């Protein structure tokens, strides 16, 4: 018999009723250290006072009006992000997958209005993840996610990450743009190199393509910069953002230069809820916090501390962990033992993490996690590693 909530997730048997800072509390009284952060969503932890205040105050004034009218909070948020980034304009939506789809439309419309209506193909990358809508799935290219949903949407080709020569060879007279994650989160915390991003920028400029970054995972301070592209200094033409943008409140956007957005005129795109007063009011409060002097620099500093400790953990437990990777508060541990078993073991010890490709567990603390919280998580990881080693030794003895 089917459950009332459609069973599309393999949910863990735990129900949370309360969150506070870096911790979640279950209905059975257990407390968990949350190093999942809603999969990089709860940037400021749970129930951050500034976000509770913004949500409460805006909720008492105005929730929704529709985009038939100007939205003051949205205009304020857009201008702030324009001032902080490469972008000149943006469209607000509700999720990362919607931001990807909107960015794809923008790229194709750009080519159309510039006299290249046959250019519609997007070069993407193996092990990417761009969302669960049909075009986003085709851009992702994962056969497991595509199975059973008919022929994949046309126009997506997939190259190996960090190989610009293959990308260049893929460009033809139907290519419109290149879509890449600066760090592949779902793909196992796999990082692009600055040289690769520079090469993609050169390819786009040479062939008249648009460079599209998926910063849904990496945006809003998670890597120790406001956006991950700022590490390389290689700016895109288009960028999708979501996750940490609302600190847990659903909101996303696709951002673009004025040149790239030339085709996005009235009637070309829309969203009923996108960028409404409540969502953009909360997102402005998130931006207030993460742009405070020293905040993002602190994430970078503590991220380097976490990286060093994770590398030490790998060295001490080579039978359990194969490597550490990532930057800021978007890090991963590649496991020797099955990553799913590691997730379950950590949960039993009071810590929440999430799995990713290549047998990796992702380490996603909230951006407010201090060194004491990081040390608490590291101690639990140590305890889990020792338990696997003891189990392995016992099995070998038997």
SULJOHU-V197780 format. One record per residue. RES is the residue in one letter. SS is DSSP state (A for helix, B for strand, O for the rest). OMEGA is omega in whole degrees, -180 to 180 (999 if undefined). Layout:
# SULJOHU-V197780
res-><RES RES>
ss-><SS SS>
omega-><OMEGA OMEGA>
This chain:
# SULJOHU-V197780
res-><X X X X X X X X X X X X X X X X X X X X X X X X X X X X X X X X X X X X X X X X X X X X X X X X X X X X X X X X X X X X X X X X X X X X X X X X X X X X X X X X X X X X X X X X X X X X X X X X X X X X X X X X X X X X X X X X X X X X X X X X X X X X X X X X X X X X X X X X X X X X X X X X X X X X X X X X X X X X X X X X X X X X X X X X X X X X X X X X X X X X X X X X X X X X X X X X X X X X X X X X X X X X X X X X X X X X X X X X X X X X X X X X X X X X X X X X X X X X X X X X X X X X X X X X X X X X X X X X X X X X X X X X X X X X X X X X X X X X X X X X X X X X X X X X X X X X X X X X X X X X X X X X X X X X X X X X X X X X X X X X X X X X X X X X X X X X X X X X X X X X X X X X X X X X X X X X X X X X X X X X X X X X X X X X X X X X X X X X X X X X X X X X X X X X X X X X X X X X X X>
ss-><O O O O O O O O O O O O O O O B B B B B B O B B B B O O O O B B B B O O A A A A O O O O O B O O A A A A A A A A A A A O O O O O O O O O O O O A A A A A A A A A A A A A O O O O B B B B B O O A A A A A A A A A A A A A A A A A A O O O O O O O B B B B B O O O O O O O O A A A A A A A O O A A A A O O O O O O O O O B B B B O O O O A A A A A A A O O O O B B B B B B O O B B O O O O O B B O O A A A A A A A A A A A A A A O O B B B B B O O O O O O O O O O O O O O A A A A O O O O O B B B B O A A A A O O O O O B B B B B O O O A A A A O O O O O O O O O O O O O A A A A A A A A A A A A A A O O O O A A A A A A A A A A A A A A A A A A A A A A O O O O B B B B B B B O O B B B B B B O O O A A A A A A A A A A O O B B O B B B O O O B B B B O O O O O O O A A A A A A A A A A A A A A A A A A A A A A A A A A A O>
omega-><-177 177 -179 172 -176 -172 180 177 170 -170 172 -176 176 179 180 -180 -176 174 179 179 -177 -173 172 -178 -177 -179 179 175 -179 176 -179 170 -172 174 172 179 179 -171 175 -179 -174 -174 -177 180 -177 175 176 -175 -179 179 176 179 -179 -180 -178 -177 179 179 178 -179 -174 179 -168 176 -172 -178 169 -177 177 178 -174 180 180 178 178 -179 -180 -179 178 -180 173 -178 -175 -170 177 -165 173 -175 -180 177 -180 177 -172 -174 178 -180 177 179 177 -179 179 178 177 177 -180 -179 -179 179 177 -180 -180 -176 177 172 -179 -176 180 180 180 -175 177 173 -180 -173 179 -180 177 169 -177 177 -170 173 -167 176 178 177 179 177 176 174 -179 -176 -179 -179 -176 -173 174 -177 178 -180 178 176 -175 169 -177 177 -172 180 172 180 175 175 -175 -180 178 179 -179 -179 -180 -176 174 -174 175 -178 -178 -176 179 -179 -176 171 175 170 178 -179 179 -178 176 180 180 -174 168 175 176 -180 179 179 176 179 177 178 180 179 180 -179 -178 -173 179 179 174 178 -172 177 169 178 179 177 -163 -174 174 168 -170 -178 -176 165 179 173 -173 -179 -178 175 -178 -175 -179 -176 175 170 -177 178 175 178 176 177 -175 -176 -179 179 -177 175 -175 174 175 178 162 -173 -177 170 177 179 -177 -174 -174 -177 -174 -178 -179 179 -176 -179 180 176 -178 -175 -168 176 -179 -173 -178 -179 -177 173 177 -179 175 178 175 -179 175 -175 -172 177 174 -179 175 -175 -176 175 177 176 179 -179 -179 175 176 176 180 -180 179 180 178 177 176 179 179 -180 -178 -173 -176 178 -177 -177 -179 -178 176 -178 176 -178 -180 177 171 -175 -179 173 174 -172 167 174 179 -176 178 177 178 177 -180 179 179 177 179 179 175 -179 -178 171 -178 -176 174 -179 178 177 -177 166 -178 -180 -173 176 170 -177 179 -179 178 -176 178 178 178 179 177 178 179 178 178 176 177 -179 179 180 180 -179 176 179 179 179 179 179 179 180 179 179 179 999>
